[in-house]
Amino acid sequence: MLWFWSFHGDTDSFADAHNRPPEQLGSADRPVNTATRPAAPPAVTPLSFQRPPRGQEDLHPTLVLTSSLQGEEGGPGQWKMAAVNTVPSYTPSLWVRVCHAVPRLDLSMQMRDNIFVPESWEYQQTLLVLSSLSAIALVISLLVVLSFLIHYCCCHRGDRGEGSEEEEEDEDGSTGHGYSGKKGRGICCVTWVAVAAVTLCCVAIGVGFYGNSEANDGMYQLTSSLLTANYTLASIDLLISDTISGLQLSVSGPLTSMEELFSGSKPFLVSTRNCRRLSENVVNLLSSISSAWSSVDPGLGNDSRISGASIIPLTPVPPSVAPTVVPTSSLLPNPFSPGWAANTLMVNEDYRWLSYVLLLLLDLIVCLFILLGLAKQARWLLILMTVLAWLALFLSWGSLGLETATVVALSDFCSDPNTFILNSTQFSTGTSSDVMDYYLTCSRRMSSPFQQMLTQSQRALSNIHTHLSSLERNALPQFPKAEKSLRDVQQILNSTEGNFHQLVALLNCRGLNKDYIDSLKGLCYDGMEGLLYLSLYSFLSALAFTAILCSLPGAWRSFPSESEEYDDSDSESEDPFTSHQDSKRFLQWQPWL
């Protein structure tokens, strides 16, 4: 039997092997469904898997299944998988290649490889060295701010005596462009530096919000792809379990009854026992296939819970309505489950997104209240915002160090993800390397590792049909009581073949490989871009808060103190000549009085 798959998606629309639309295919090219044997199974309906909303409909293709029986040349029951076009591929982005090329040094300042080995202490040392660069930058920022504070303190003490002398000279002279003019220009410069730093901080906050959104979109695409892949694996297990249970039911029920009825006729008894033997062979073959899918997450079933052990999956739930299951343990389950990974990533991503939103809001509040304090000349408000600016400075440099290590580690993984997944023991799923390589690469030159077992199962089902057809023609006229049991076996066999056709389609590498490629694109494209924007935000905000802390002391020093304002008001009220002279000028200015 020859199977063809046609994928319909936003960017993955496939025609036949010659890239022709279906309406232009000839009759010899189109797949047909001309089953010649009796009691043929019902037509297989197209399979479609619906991905979650939020504009991600093109992340998983619609799977259309068509079949055609080969003639005498191919033999009954023989089939093969034919790829109709190239599979979607993943190529590392420019930013991944640039970050992957960053030189690596360990704590002993020796060069190391940039191969992604997170459990290696040497690799962890390289990430620590890269993170320590932000700590060095924090120390430099503290030294710069401290030097400016010392400069302001020294200049303030030295200018007190000179300022009083120059103010007396300004009072004696007719011009007012002495010390007060220089002081005004200095105050204006300091104020504008503070305003420019606040503006830079606001720009950094905008970049941070965009980067946080991009990183969240990438993680959403990653988790959606993992949930869809886990749903596919759960569907495979469900189809296998239904097929096995149906065949076991036919063996224990109708076939046993037929053997009792045909006990007096050896040819009919031999055919019935052959059906039993073939059914048991199919059960054994499907059980062998089921052992390769022990990685399905039962947490996406009905009422099961995630535990460290392997649990028989229940009826799978589509990823669009699958509940969010909080993992009960931080340890990796054995075997590894994509559903467990998706739920863990969703929980961690929620905390990460919320943490960055709070950090961005803190920076925004500090910037806005600094502008308000400069406008109102509120010294107490600027002092409070200075304390918060110190906190924001430490958080900015700290987040930059964490983001630097994350970006570099992610670029190392995204440069060659297949090698890490195949070689890493953390992602052990209990499957062989051939099966993993088949679904990760999905090359047209590779044959399915299940092809032999599926071919044998298909041949066995075809032989069962042949025996049942022979019994229907020859045995029913002699044993009319066996009609009910024979119809029951045929009904179970038709349902079994329907499940088998869907199982063959799901076992093809295209669906799972498409989910794998989509998860890589979400993590290595959107996620990588979001982390780079967040790194830029942290760097710009750190520079802005450094400039703010350097300029705010000079700005609030220029504000008049409360004692000075009180003395000026008292001197004006106690002067008896001030009000009299003002009244005299007012009367002279009114000509009609």
Secondary structure, 3 states (H helix, E strand, C coil): CEEEEEEECCCCCCCCCCCCCHHHCCCCCCCCCCCCCCCCCCCCCCEECCCCCCCCHHHCCEEEEEEECCCCCCCCCCCEEECCCCCCCCCCCHHHHHHHCCCEECCCCCEECCCCCCCCHHHHHHHHHHHHHHHHHHHHHHHHHHHHHHHHHHHHHHHHHHHHHHHHHHHHCCCCCCHHHHHHHHHHHHHHHHHHHHHHHHHHHHHHHHHHHHHHHHHHHHHHHHHHHHHHHHHHHHHHHHHHHHHHHHHHCHHHHHHHHHHHCHHHHHHHHHHHHHHHHHHHHHHHHHHHHCCCCHHHCCCCCCCCCCCCCCCCCCCCCCCCCCCCCCCCCCCCCHHHHHHHHHHHHHHHHHHHHHHHHHHHHHHHHHHHHHHHCCHHHHHHHHHHHHHHHHHHHHHHHHHHHHHHHHHHHHHCHHHHHHHCCCCCCCCCHHHHHHHHHCCCCCCCCCHHHHHHHHHHHHHHHHHHHHHHHHCCCCCHHHHHHHHHHHHHHHHHHHHHHHHHHHHCHHHHHHHHHHHHHHHHHHHHHHHHHHHHHHHHHHHHHHHHHHHHHHHHHCCCCHHHHHHHHHHHHHCHHHHHHHHHHHHHHCCCC
